[in-house]
Amino acid sequence: MIIERTSNEIIFRVSNNINLDDLQDIADFLEYSELSKNAKTKQKDVDSLVKTIKKGRWSKTKQIINL
């Protein structure tokens, strides 16, 4: 693997026999890191929001399938 820094980007060079799913996971993580670097949201707030969303989703699903 070779890591090269240019004036405005970092380039990773890997052999072509790397598992593409693993590489996509790394790319997704890097994209998440880049997008969230200036976020001021705390993890506990995110967890609370996810819990609320899931709870509402289950209520709607129960209505749809008549439970």
Helices and strands as residue ranges (DSSP letters): E 2-5, E 10-13, H 20-36, H 43-64
